[in-house]
Amino acid sequence: MSAASVVFLPGLLCDGRLFAKQTSPLERPWHIADLTKSKSIEGMARNVLSTAPERFAAVGLSMGGIVAFEMLRQAPGRISHLMLLDTTPFADPPDRQAMRLAQIAEASAGGLRELAAESLKPMYLSEAHREDKALLDEILDMAMGLGPRVFENQSLALRERPDSVATLKHISVPTAIVCGEEDQLCTPDTHKLMAQAIPGATLHILKDCGHMATMEQPDRVNAIMADLLERTETKRRRRNETE
């Protein structure tokens, strides 16, 4: 049997650089999904499925994980393995919905750089990485490269996203759940809930890591992904780890 292809699903205002340290050593087919065209999570999922291989492993961080839940609802038989990083199954809370509209207005008025820069250190990165200029610059460069129109599309999609909690118990493929110990946007408690709800899921809480696990702790993420892709649906197991 040939190795499963991997479809990587980026987060808000992120491109393929979010997964650069996962794709470069990967010895199997892979593809970075384009999540920039639709204003709904449902539309994003349809777009990805229209170009993805017939069966593939899905690796989603943050918004990418939210899209993965929708892909599972639309085409559950096509996903062979699932890796959820720094994400959430919950719908957007009302206070966050209101904030997104204000952020869209600010970005459209030319304030995207300031908006992205102000949130990077306190919200997206662990304390160990908040002064990493190269990392900060790369994240900001991704955001500015995609621009305010993509920010609007993705923010509206996240604002109106469906709740996916009920989907969790129906996930039957090998699943790894990864979260930074210092993730303030999608907390470790949220990931523990997902690990309990998804049959056979493994949980990995990474030290010195915030919301950007693939960039902050790439070696640990790569090891977890390699282990996941070697698993089969008949050899599922549960493991909870702080690494």
C-alpha positions in Angstrom: 0.0 0.0 0.0 1.4 3.4 -1.0 2.0 6.1 1.7 -0.9 8.4 2.4 -0.7 11.9 0.9 -0.8 14.7 3.4 -3.0 17.8 3.1 -1.8 20.7 5.3 -4.5 23.2 6.4 -3.1 26.6 7.4 -4.4 28.9 10.1 -5.6 32.5 9.8 -3.4 34.6 7.6 -0.9 31.8 7.2 0.5 30.2 4.1 2.7 27.2 3.4 5.5 28.7 5.5 3.5 27.6 8.6 4.4 24.0 7.7 7.8 24.5 6.0 9.6 22.5 8.6 7.1 19.6 8.3 7.0 19.5 4.5 10.8 19.7 3.8 11.7 16.3 5.3 8.4 14.6 4.4 9.0 11.6 2.1 5.4 11.3 0.8 3.2 13.4 -1.4 1.9 16.6 0.3 -0.1 19.7 -0.5 -0.8 23.0 1.2 -4.5 23.8 1.0 -5.7 27.2 -0.2 -8.1 28.6 2.4 -8.1 32.1 1.1 -11.0 32.1 -1.4 -14.2 31.4 0.7 -16.0 33.4 3.4 -17.3 30.3 5.0 -15.7 27.2 6.6 -18.1 25.0 4.6 -16.8 26.7 1.4 -13.2 26.2 2.4 -13.8 22.5 3.0 -15.5 22.1 -0.3 -12.6 23.8 -2.1 -10.0 21.6 -0.4 -11.9 18.4 -1.1 -12.3 19.4 -4.8 -8.5 19.3 -5.4 -7.3 16.8 -2.7 -6.4 13.2 -3.4 -9.2 10.6 -3.0 -7.8 9.6 0.4 -5.3 11.6 2.5 -4.1 12.6 5.9 -5.3 16.0 7.1 -3.0 18.2 9.2 -4.7 21.4 10.4 -3.5 24.2 12.7 -6.0 26.6 14.3 -8.5 27.6 11.5 -7.1 24.6 9.5 -8.3 22.3 12.2 -11.7 23.9 12.1 -11.8 23.3 8.3 -10.7 19.6 9.0 -13.8 19.1 11.1 -16.0 20.3 8.3 -14.2 18.1 5.8 -14.9 15.1 8.0 -18.6 16.0 8.0 -18.6 16.5 4.2 -16.5 13.5 3.2 -15.6 11.3 6.2 -14.4 8.4 4.1 -11.7 10.4 2.4 -9.5 11.3 5.4 -7.2 8.5 6.6 -5.4 10.2 9.5 -6.1 13.5 11.4 -3.7 15.8 13.2 -5.2 18.7 15.0 -2.9 21.5 16.3 -3.8 24.4 18.4 -7.4 24.5 17.3 -10.9 24.4 18.8 -14.2 22.5 18.1 -16.3 25.4 19.5 -18.3 28.0 17.6 -17.1 31.6 17.9 -18.3 33.2 21.2 -20.3 36.5 20.9 -17.6 38.7 22.3 -15.1 37.3 19.8 -17.6 37.7 16.9 -17.9 41.4 17.8 -14.2 41.8 18.0 -13.7 40.2 14.5 -15.9 42.9 12.9 -13.9 45.6 14.5 -10.6 44.0 13.4 -11.9 43.7 9.8 -12.7 47.4 9.8 -9.2 48.2 11.2 -7.5 46.0 8.6 -9.5 47.4 5.7 -8.5 50.9 6.8 -4.8 50.1 6.5 -4.1 48.8 10.0 -3.4 45.1 9.3 0.3 45.3 10.1 -0.3 47.0 13.4 -3.1 44.6 14.2 -1.0 41.5 13.4 2.1 42.9 15.2 0.2 43.8 18.4 -1.2 40.3 18.8 1.9 38.3 17.9 3.9 38.3 21.1 1.2 38.1 23.8 -1.3 35.9 22.0 0.5 33.7 19.5 3.9 32.8 20.9 5.3 31.2 24.1 7.4 33.3 26.4 10.5 31.5 25.1 9.8 32.7 21.5 8.5 36.2 22.0 11.8 37.8 21.2 12.7 35.6 18.3 12.9 38.2 15.6 13.2 35.8 12.7 10.1 33.9 13.8 8.1 37.1 14.4 9.1 38.6 11.0 8.1 35.4 9.2 4.7 35.3 10.8 4.1 39.0 10.1 5.3 38.5 6.5 2.8 35.7 6.0 0.0 38.0 7.2 1.0 40.9 5.1 1.5 38.7 2.0 -2.1 37.5 2.2 -3.5 41.0 3.0 -6.7 42.6 4.3 -9.1 40.9 1.8 -8.0 37.4 2.9 -8.1 38.5 6.5 -11.7 39.6 6.0 -12.7 36.4 4.2 -11.1 34.2 6.9 -12.4 36.3 9.8 -16.0 36.1 8.5 -15.6 32.3 8.1 -14.4 31.9 11.6 -17.1 34.2 13.0 -19.9 32.2 11.5 -18.3 28.7 11.9 -20.4 25.8 13.1 -19.9 24.2 16.4 -18.0 20.9 15.9 -18.2 19.3 19.4 -20.9 16.8 18.3 -18.6 15.7 15.4 -15.8 14.6 17.8 -17.3 11.3 18.9 -17.8 10.3 15.2 -14.1 10.6 14.3 -12.8 7.1 13.8 -9.4 7.6 12.0 -6.1 7.7 13.9 -5.9 11.1 15.4 -3.2 13.1 17.1 -4.0 16.3 19.1 -1.2 18.8 19.7 -1.3 22.0 21.7 1.3 24.4 23.0 1.4 24.5 26.8 1.2 28.3 26.6 -1.5 28.6 23.9 -3.8 31.3 25.0 -6.1 31.2 21.9 -6.9 27.5 21.9 -6.1 26.3 25.4 -4.7 23.0 26.6 -8.1 22.3 28.4 -9.8 22.5 25.0 -7.4 20.0 23.6 -7.9 17.7 26.6 -11.7 17.8 25.9 -11.1 16.8 22.3 -8.8 14.0 23.2 -11.4 12.6 25.6 -14.1 12.8 23.0 -12.3 11.4 19.9 -11.9 7.6 20.2 -8.3 6.5 20.5 -6.9 10.0 20.1 -3.4 10.8 21.4 -2.8 14.1 23.2 0.5 16.0 23.2 1.0 19.2 25.2 4.3 20.8 24.1 6.4 22.8 26.5 7.9 26.2 25.5 5.2 26.5 22.9 2.3 28.8 22.2 -0.2 28.8 19.4 2.2 28.2 16.5 3.4 24.7 17.3 4.7 23.9 13.8 7.0 26.8 14.0 7.9 26.9 17.7 8.5 23.2 18.2 8.9 21.7 14.7 11.0 18.7 15.8 8.4 17.5 18.3 5.6 18.1 15.8 7.4 16.2 13.1 8.0 13.2 15.5 4.3 13.2 16.4 3.2 13.4 12.8 5.6 10.5 11.8 4.1 8.4 14.6 0.6 9.2 13.5 1.2 8.4 9.8 2.5 5.0 10.8 -0.6 4.1 12.7 -3.5 2.2 11.2 -7.1 2.3 12.1 -6.8 -1.1 13.7 -3.9 0.0 15.9 -5.3 3.0 17.6 -4.2 3.9 21.1 -4.7 6.6 23.7 -1.7 8.5 25.1 -1.6 11.7 27.1 1.8 13.4 27.2 3.5 16.6 28.2 6.6 16.9 26.1 
